[in-house]
Structure formats: structure tokens, C-alpha cells
Amino acid sequence: MDRMLLARVLLTISTIGYGFLTIKADFNKTHATNPLWTGHARFHVVWQVSSYAAIGAVALALIWWPGPTANDRLTLAMLLAAAVYGAFFVALAAMPAFGGKTYDDNGYPPFALGGLKLDLNVTVFSLMTLLLAASAFLALA
């Protein structure tokens, strides 16, 4: 497998992470239909996830559409992923300013791995960001 193909595959996985896995994670009773959330909060999560799915669909087209500007389109898809994942980490860092939490008690709880207590969102988004970084290294180095 050549470097550019591997970069596309890794970027595709990273894109699926923010664009489509969030549908599974958030369009259910833990988020979008959670009766403990305010209607406005549920509206925002549906809007956010729908936006990510649309951005992900555009990014997948940029990654795989053939043509003479493939490298430029791949870079643009990487920038879209970096914007989504970067915003997650900005929100994570800013949690003390707005009283945020990475999970709700009636949502996806942290899990144990080798004695460590890990947050699902932080773990998955960190792994997807590493895949994004690897794709950028392969494509741009």
C-alpha cells in the first residue's frame, strides 16, 4: 500500500469517527432523546451531529474523488477533521469556565482499562486525532 492510499484510509477512519459514529453515540436516550436534557440542549446535539455527518460526507468525497487536485482535496479534508477534533479539545480545556463534563451520569460512563479510569469520548477522540495526525504525516511529509 502506498503512502497516499494509507493516508486516505486513515483519514477515512478519522472522518467516520466524527462524521458517523457520533450518530450512533448521540441519537439515542443518552443524548438526543434524553428526557433529563432541556429541549434546547437536545436541539443543539441533533444540529451538531447532523452537521458533523454532513461535513463528514463532504470530507469523504474530498478524500476519494478522483482528479488532478487530489492532494489539495486531501489537505482540505484533513483541515475539516482538525477543526472538528480541535474544537472538541478546546471545549474539553474550557470545561471549568462553563461547568462542563465529558459525560452525564445517565450517559456513557467512564470505563476501566488496566486500572485506569478512561472517558469514552476523550479516548475515542484522542485515538481518532492520532489517526488524523498519522494521515497528515503520510500525505504531507
C-alpha positions as CSV (number, residue, x, y, z in Angstrom):
1,M,0.0,0.0,0.0
2,D,1.5,3.4,-0.9
3,R,1.7,6.3,1.4
4,M,-1.1,8.3,-0.1
5,L,-3.5,5.4,-0.1
6,L,-2.7,4.6,3.5
7,A,-3.2,8.4,4.3
8,R,-6.6,8.2,2.7
9,V,-7.6,5.1,4.6
10,L,-6.5,6.6,7.9
11,L,-8.2,9.9,7.2
12,T,-11.4,8.0,6.2
13,I,-11.4,6.2,9.5
14,S,-10.9,9.5,11.3
15,T,-13.7,11.1,9.3
16,I,-16.1,8.3,10.0
17,G,-15.3,8.8,13.7
18,Y,-16.5,12.4,13.8
19,G,-19.0,12.2,11.0
20,F,-20.9,9.0,11.6
21,L,-20.0,7.3,14.9
22,T,-21.4,10.3,16.6
23,I,-24.8,9.4,15.1
24,K,-24.8,6.1,16.9
25,A,-23.4,7.7,20.1
26,D,-25.7,10.7,20.3
27,F,-29.1,9.9,18.6
28,N,-30.4,7.9,21.5
29,K,-31.7,8.1,25.1
30,T,-28.3,9.3,26.4
31,H,-28.4,12.5,24.3
32,A,-30.9,13.5,21.7
33,T,-34.0,11.9,23.3
34,N,-32.8,12.1,26.9
35,P,-35.8,13.4,28.9
36,L,-33.4,14.9,31.5
37,W,-31.9,17.3,29.0
38,T,-33.7,20.5,28.1
39,G,-35.3,20.7,24.7
40,H,-32.9,23.3,23.6
41,A,-29.9,21.2,24.6
42,R,-31.4,18.2,22.6
43,F,-31.9,20.6,19.6
44,H,-28.2,21.6,19.7
45,V,-26.9,18.0,19.9
46,V,-29.1,17.0,16.9
47,W,-27.9,20.0,15.0
48,Q,-24.3,19.3,15.9
49,V,-24.4,15.6,15.0
50,S,-26.2,16.4,11.7
51,S,-23.6,19.0,10.8
52,Y,-20.8,16.6,11.6
53,A,-22.4,13.9,9.3
54,A,-22.8,16.4,6.5
55,I,-19.2,17.7,6.9
56,G,-18.1,14.0,7.1
57,A,-19.9,13.2,3.8
58,V,-18.2,16.2,2.1
59,A,-14.8,15.1,3.5
60,L,-15.2,11.6,2.2
61,A,-15.9,13.0,-1.2
62,L,-12.8,15.2,-1.0
63,I,-10.7,12.2,0.1
64,W,-11.8,9.7,-2.6
65,W,-13.0,11.8,-5.6
66,P,-10.5,11.2,-8.4
67,G,-8.9,14.1,-10.3
68,P,-5.9,16.3,-10.6
69,T,-6.3,18.2,-7.3
70,A,-6.4,15.1,-5.1
71,N,-3.7,16.3,-2.8
72,D,-5.3,19.7,-2.2
73,R,-8.7,18.0,-1.5
74,L,-7.0,15.6,0.9
75,T,-5.5,18.5,2.8
76,L,-8.9,20.2,2.9
77,A,-10.4,17.0,4.3
78,M,-7.7,16.9,7.0
79,L,-8.3,20.5,7.9
80,L,-12.1,19.8,8.3
81,A,-11.2,16.9,10.6
82,A,-8.7,19.0,12.5
83,A,-11.4,21.7,13.0
84,V,-13.9,19.2,14.5
85,Y,-11.4,17.3,16.7
86,G,-9.6,20.6,17.7
87,A,-12.9,22.1,18.8
88,F,-13.6,19.0,21.0
89,F,-10.2,19.6,22.8
90,V,-10.9,23.3,23.1
91,A,-14.3,22.5,24.8
92,L,-12.5,19.9,27.0
93,A,-9.9,22.5,28.1
94,A,-12.6,25.2,28.7
95,M,-14.9,22.9,30.8
96,P,-14.1,24.7,34.1
97,A,-15.2,28.0,32.5
98,F,-18.7,26.7,31.8
99,G,-19.1,23.8,34.3
100,G,-18.9,21.2,31.6
101,K,-18.5,17.4,32.0
102,T,-17.4,14.8,29.5
103,Y,-20.3,12.6,30.4
104,D,-23.6,12.5,32.2
105,D,-24.5,10.1,34.9
106,N,-27.2,8.6,32.7
107,G,-25.0,8.6,29.6
108,Y,-21.8,6.7,28.7
109,P,-19.8,6.2,31.9
110,P,-16.0,6.1,32.0
111,F,-14.5,2.6,31.6
112,A,-11.6,0.9,33.3
113,L,-8.6,-0.2,31.3
114,G,-5.7,-1.7,33.2
115,G,-6.6,0.1,36.4
116,L,-7.1,3.4,34.6
117,K,-10.5,5.1,34.5
118,L,-10.9,6.5,31.0
119,D,-13.6,8.7,29.5
120,L,-15.1,7.2,26.3
121,N,-15.3,10.5,24.4
122,V,-11.8,11.6,25.3
123,T,-10.4,8.2,24.5
124,V,-12.1,7.8,21.1
125,F,-11.4,11.4,20.0
126,S,-7.8,11.1,21.1
127,L,-7.4,7.9,19.0
128,M,-9.1,9.5,16.0
129,T,-6.9,12.5,16.3
130,L,-3.8,10.3,16.3
131,L,-5.1,8.6,13.1
132,L,-5.6,12.1,11.6
133,A,-2.0,13.1,12.6
134,A,-0.7,9.8,11.0
135,S,-2.6,10.5,7.8
136,A,-1.2,14.1,7.7
137,F,2.3,12.8,8.3
138,L,2.0,10.2,5.4
139,A,0.4,12.6,3.0
140,L,2.3,15.8,3.7
141,A,5.8,14.6,4.8
